[in-house]
Amino acid sequence: MTPRPDIICIGSVLWDVIGRSASVMRTGSDVPGRITRLPGGVALNIAMTLARFGMTPALLTAVGRDAEGDELVAACAARGMYTQTIYRSEDLPTDRYMAVEGANGLVAAIADAHSLEAAGAKILAPLSDGRIAGADTPYTGLAALDGNLTLELLDEIASSPLLASADLRVAPASPGKAERLMPFIKNSRGTLYVNLEEAGVLCHETFDTSTAAARALLDKGAVRVLVTDGGQAASAGLADRLITQTPPQVLVTRVTGAGDTFMAAHIAAEARGLPPDAALDQALKAAATYVSGDTPL
C-alpha cells in the first residue's frame, strides 16, 4: 500500500531525452556520445530526490493516456511517487524535454511542456476534491512548484485560498521562464529557488555574486530566497539574515537536473528539522554529488 504523501510536487513530469558527449561542443558540432531517455521534468526531478531522502511526494501534473504516459506513470510509481493525483489527458500527448550537453556544459535544450500548459488548472483538482485536500480543508503542508506552468496559473496559485496555508517552494524551471515567478514576489509568497541568471531576469539586472542577487530579490519583495551560482558560492536568506556557503568542488559530468536536486535536498533537510546553515550545506553537497555523476538517475 502506497503511504499518504507528505509533500506535493506541482509541475512538469515528462521524458528527458539527453545527449551527452565528453567533447567540447559548439553550434553545429557533430560528436560521439551517449543518448538516454529517463523520467524527468522539474517537478519529477524534485520528487525523485525527495523520495531518495525518505519522503513520499504526490505529483500534480498532466500526463497523456498514450503508451509513453503509461510507461512514465509506472516509472514514477516504482520510484516511490504518489501517482493517483496525476491528471491523465485523453487528447494531450505526454510531454518531453530534449537537451545536449558537452564537456563545456549545456549546449542547447528544448522543453515541450505544451500538454502541461494546456491542462491548466485541471492539475490542481486534488487540492479541492479530497484526494489531497478539500475546499473546506485547505492544504497546509509542503508544496514544490515549478515555472513550467502558465503565468496565469502561477498567478492563480500565488493567491489561491487552496494553497494559502501551504509552505510553497518555487523554482522557475529555466532562465527563460524566470519572470513567471513574479506573482510570488508581488504576493510575498513562498521560498524562491533560482540561479544567478534567473535572479538577474527577475530583477532586470546583472549580478556578480549570489549574495548580491539574494539581497536584490529580498529588497524587491521576495519573502525568502536561495540563489545558486554553479560551483561558486550560494546564498540563502530572509530579510533579516543572509547565509553564504561555497559548494564542494567536483568534476562536472552532467548539469541537467542539478538545480532540482539542490532544491529537493534543501526541502528534505528542513523537513527533518535541520537549521538554515546545515540545510544549505546538505543541499550544496547533494547537488555536487549529482553533477559529479555519483547519484543514481
N, C-alpha and C positions, 0 to 999 in steps of 0.2 A: 504494500500500500504506500502510495506517494505521500510524504508528510506535507502538512499545510505550509505554504510559503511564508518566509519571514522578510521578504523584500520583493517589490515588483520592479521589473525592468521594462520600460516603455520605449519602443523604437524599432530599429531595423534588425530583422532576423532573416538572413539570406545565405546564399552560397558565395564564398570567397574563391575566386579563381586568381591565383597569384603565380606570376612567373618570376623566378629569382635566378640571378647569374652572379658568379664571382668576379665578373669583369666590370670595369668602369663603363657606364653606358651614357650615350648622348642621343640626341634626336636622330633617328634613322639607324641606330645600332642594330645589328643582327648577330647575336652571340649565342653560344650554347648555354644551357641552364636547365632548371627543373620547373615544371608547371604542376601545381597542386590545386585540388578543389577541396575546400573544407567548410564546415559550418562557420558562418561569420556574421558580420553586421555589428554595429556598435553595441546595441542592447545585448546581443547574444555574447559578444566578446566579454562584456562586463559580467554577464550572468555566469559564463563558464568559469571565470576567475573566482567569482563569489562561491560557486559550488566547490572549487578546489580548496577554499578556506572554510568549508563546512556549512555554508548557508544554502537555503533552498529558495531559489529565485523563481517567481512566476513571470511568464512572458506575455506582455500585452503588445501585440503586433499583428501584422497581416501576412498570411502565407496562403498561396494558391492551393486549390484542390487538384493539382496536377501531380504527376509522378515525382517530380523534383520536390514538391511540397510535402508529400507523404514521407519521402526519404528524410527530408530536413527535420520534420516534426519528430520522427522516430529517433533521429540522431540527438535531438535536444533532450528527449525523454531519457535516453540512455546515459546522458551526461548529468542527470540529476535535476533537470528543469521541470517546473510545473507547467504543463502544456495545455491544460484544459481551458486556459484563458486566451488562447490564440484565436483570432478571427480568421476563419478559413473561407476564402472567397471562391465562389463558383466560377466567376468570369475573369478574375485577375490572375496573371501568372506569378510564380514565385520570383522574388527579386534576386538580383545578382550584383556582385561587385568584382571588378577586374583591376588588377594592379601589376605593374612591372617594377621590380627592384633590382638595382645593380650594386656593385661594391661601393658606389657613391651615394647609396640610399634610394629613396623612392624616386623613380623616373617619371612615372605617369600613372594615373588611376581614373577609372570611371565608375561611379556609383549609380546603378539603375535601381532606384527605390521608388519607382513610379506607382507600384501597387500599394505600397505603404501610404504614399501621399493620397492616392485615390480613395483608400479605405477611410481616411479621415477619422472622425470621432467614433466610428464603429469599434475601433480597437479599445476604446475606454469603457465599453459596456460592462465588463466585470466589476467596475467600481460602483455601479448602481443597481445591478441585477442580483446581488447576493453572492456571487462567486468569490469576490474579494471583499466587497463592502456594499452598502446599500444607501439609498437616498437619505434615510434617517439615521444611518450608522456610518458616517464618513470614515475613510481610510486614515489611520493615524501612524502608520509605520514608515519604513524607509522606501523611497521610490527613486530609482535611477532612470534618467530620461535623456534621450539623445536628439540632436538637432536635425535628424533626417525627416522629422515631421514637418508639415507645412507651418509657415509663420502664423496663419490663422489658428491652427490647432494649438500651437505652443502658447499663443496669446490667451486662448481659452483655458488651457491648463494652468497658466500662471495666476489666473484669477478665479478658477473654478472652486466652488464650495466642496466638490468631491475630493479635492486634494488640499484643501485649505489647512488641514492639520497634519499633513504629511511632512516628513523630513525629505525634501526634494534635493536630489543631487543631479546636476545638469551638465552635459557635455555637448559641444557644438557639432561633432561628427567630422568636421573639416574646416579649414580656414574660410572656404567659400560659403559656408553656412553659419559662420560665427555670428553674423548680425541677427540671426533668428533667436539668439539668446536675449536680445534687448528687452522683451516683455518681463523677464525675470529681474532685470536690473530696475526697470521702471516700477515694478510692483514690489520691489525689495523682497524677493522670494528666493529661497534655495541657496545651495552651495554651487558655485561655478567652477568647473574643471577645464582649464584652457591652456594651450601652449603660448609661447611668446608671440607668434604671428597672429593667433586668434585674438589675443588680448589687444594687439595693435589695431585689428579690424574693428573691434568693439569700441575702442577709444579714439579711432581715427588719428593715430599717431604711431611712431616707431619707437620701440623700447630696446635698450641695450641689455637690460637685466630683468630677471623675473621679479625682483623686489620693486623696481620702478613700475612695472606693469601691474603688479598686485595693488600697489598703493593707488595708482590711477583708477583702477576698476572700483576700488572701495570708495574713492572720492566721487566717482560717477554715480554711486548709489547701490552698488552690489553689497549684499549683507556679508558674504563670506566667499573667499576665492582661493583657488590653488592654481599656481602658474608654473608650468614646467618649461625647460629650455634644453631639451636633448640631454647631452652629457654635462651641461653646465648647471649651476645652482638653481634649485626650485624654491618657490616661496608659497607659504600658506598663511592666511590671516583673516582676522576680523578687523573692525575699525580700530580697536584699541591694542591689537597685538599682531605682530608680523614675525613669522619664523622662516629662516632661510637655511637650507641644507644642500650639500653637494652630493650627487648620486655616486655610487661606486663606478669606477672606470672599468669598462669591459670591452671586448671585441664585439662589434655590432655585426650580427649575421642576418637580422630581419628588423623591420620597423613597423609594418602594418599591424596594428593592434596594441602597440606599446602604451599609448595613452589610455586605452580602455583598461589595460592591465593595471596601470598606475591607479586609476580611479577606483576600480573594484577592490584592490588591495587596501586602499585608504579607507573605503567604506567598511570593509571587513574588520580592519584594525579598530576603528571607532566602535563598531558593533560589539566588539569584545571588551570595550571599556578602556582602550589604551589612550593615554594623554596625547595632546597635539604633537609634541616632538616625536614621540615613539611611533605614532600613526604615520607621520610623514616619512620617517626613516623606513618603516616597513614597506610603504608604497614605492619609494625610490629603489629599494633593494629588489622588490618583486619585478619592477619594470626593467631593471638592469639584467636580472636573470632571464627575463623573457627575450630581450633583444639579443642576448648572447646565444640564444638557441637552446638553453638548458631546461626550459619549461616545456612540457609536452603540449602539443597542439590539440 
